[in-house]
Amino acid sequence: MLKKYHVTTELRHEWYIFLILLVVFLIGIFVYPHLPEKTAIHWNLEGKPDGYGSRFTGAFTIPLVTLGLYLLFLFLPLLDPRRDNYPQFARTYRLIKLAFVLFMLGLHLLTLAFNLGYKVEISRFVTLGLGLLFTILGKGLPQIAPNYFVGIKTPWTLSSPHVWAQTHHLGGKLFFWSGLLVISSTILPDRPRFWIMMVLLIGSTLAATVYSYLSYRREQQTKAE
């Protein structure tokens, strides 16, 4: 019998995400009185704060945004015409959601630590976190079945299951190795690290997009022969 995507099923499997969010909210409540009136919420390429917000913004904005985006990821498949494909890659989708939540909440905890007076390098964490995210995504991409919300969605991958599979196989390799290179770049100074990260991540996305078009053209030419 074909399995279907159910939000209640996902909630049973992902209860720990709500527990993690609850703990982080409780940490925010605990440290709230100790935060400065103006909290640093944004850093430039040199790792220096260049944007500030209120105490409430510093304590709760990222957890609230993370909760909202997680709920969006949870309910979006219900709107997908290909939602019956989600059970085929349920574990991969859950891992991607968990990795995103941990990245956002890790960034939030480091932001709190910085505003409490601890010496932390936010920009280096962002580089490391994004590298890990892309490595995880790279491992998961080949398992993702065709859908409209998760994966490499181009007109050509959405038009052909074969092109979808080929593109996600290549994209998985590109994102995985790019992620490892980004992780390795954390030993570099801020600006070179930033540009290496941008070139690798954007380059991988563009390469996968172009490949999907070329793969689709080859498929159409084969059918015409």
Stockholm file with secondary structure:
# STOCKHOLM 1.0

chainA/1-225         MLKKYHVTTELRHEWYIFLILLVVFLIGIFVYPHLPEKTAIHWNLEGKPDGYGSRFTGAFTIPLVTLGLYLLFLFLPLLDPRRDNYPQFARTYRLIKLAFVLFMLGLHLLTLAFNLGYKVEISRFVTLGLGLLFTILGKGLPQIAPNYFVGIKTPWTLSSPHVWAQTHHLGGKLFFWSGLLVISSTILPDRPRFWIMMVLLIGSTLAATVYSYLSYRREQQTKAE
#=GR chainA/1-225 SS CCCCCCHHHHHHHCHHHHHHHHHHHHHHHHHGGGSCSSEEEEECTTSCEEEEECHHHHHHHHHHHHHHHHHHHHHGGGGCTTGGGGGGGHHHHHHHHHHHHHHHHHHHHHHHHHHTTCCCCHHHHHHHHHHHHHHHHHHHGGGCCSCSSSSCCCTTTTTCHHHHHHHHHHHHHHHHHHHHHHHHGGGSCHHHHHHHHHHHHHHHHHHHHHHHHHHHHHHHHHHHC
#=GC SS_cons         CCCCCCHHHHHHHCHHHHHHHHHHHHHHHHHGGGSCSSEEEEECTTSCEEEEECHHHHHHHHHHHHHHHHHHHHHGGGGCTTGGGGGGGHHHHHHHHHHHHHHHHHHHHHHHHHHTTCCCCHHHHHHHHHHHHHHHHHHHGGGCCSCSSSSCCCTTTTTCHHHHHHHHHHHHHHHHHHHHHHHHGGGSCHHHHHHHHHHHHHHHHHHHHHHHHHHHHHHHHHHHC
//
